[in-house]
């Protein structure tokens, strides 16, 4: 089965046609993907492809309804669209990808694969917010978690690299990109994660703030004169590394600024690393220990300085990185120091393989 994988992120689009053996037949990468504005380019790419047997779409938010991949139809699309308020950066872009491909391949079966699905195994104590019970029940308020396709693949790939069954490992997976989150994976199942009801919580990100005191958000509206729309836009688009350092929030820009002695960039990197260290340690508490620490995503794969800084204060957990291996790492690699109790790995993000796997399984079941 040749599967066309459409991976719409918060700012970019990655499209892969995978052959029957998961070999990459053709690719399209759009660095800027706002959705409808670039859909013609996606449609033209799809028109030029050889036979496509199935399409797999990454959809960020599945709410409580979608706990597994599902074959797309009009009703499913409507339900995905209804969740847009919970993932305003991502959901419209995913829907635009669905519509653009369906316009070119109307008779080809398509499957929606949800980033939230991997985290449906969170225990109640990790998923439930300490809010009024009636609120939680009425509006399905809970920690959903995101980047599940990446976390799932990274945990299984790490087990392969270590030659151990995923079922016996306690792993913290670090998906670090424009969006960023951690997952505590015990025996291949997510038991905790840093993102929450929306993809705004947790780590400092490129333009997203990560977790802040909810009282601060209320104060900005009640005392600083900002309305909900202004606060929402700033938290999503003008915060994180971009808010602290200025610029786009790209980690490469931040590091160049820090190297040039720019105080704002230096502070931004320090805040980013502090939050990352703290949350890695928190994930290990949920696991009761740690066997493997995994870095993936654009920053996780290509940011040796970020990886080195992240683990500098984690020696008490048994995490030690070999500086030479860390600096030289390309592709999938073990960068841990010899004799370290915890193995530290870099894993190339392959959400395309995970989406293709789920697509085939859903259509062939």
Order of alpha helices (4+ residues) and beta strands (2+ residues): beta-beta-beta-alpha-beta-beta-alpha-alpha-beta-alpha-alpha-alpha-beta-beta-beta-alpha-alpha-alpha-alpha-alpha-beta-alpha-alpha-alpha-beta-beta-alpha
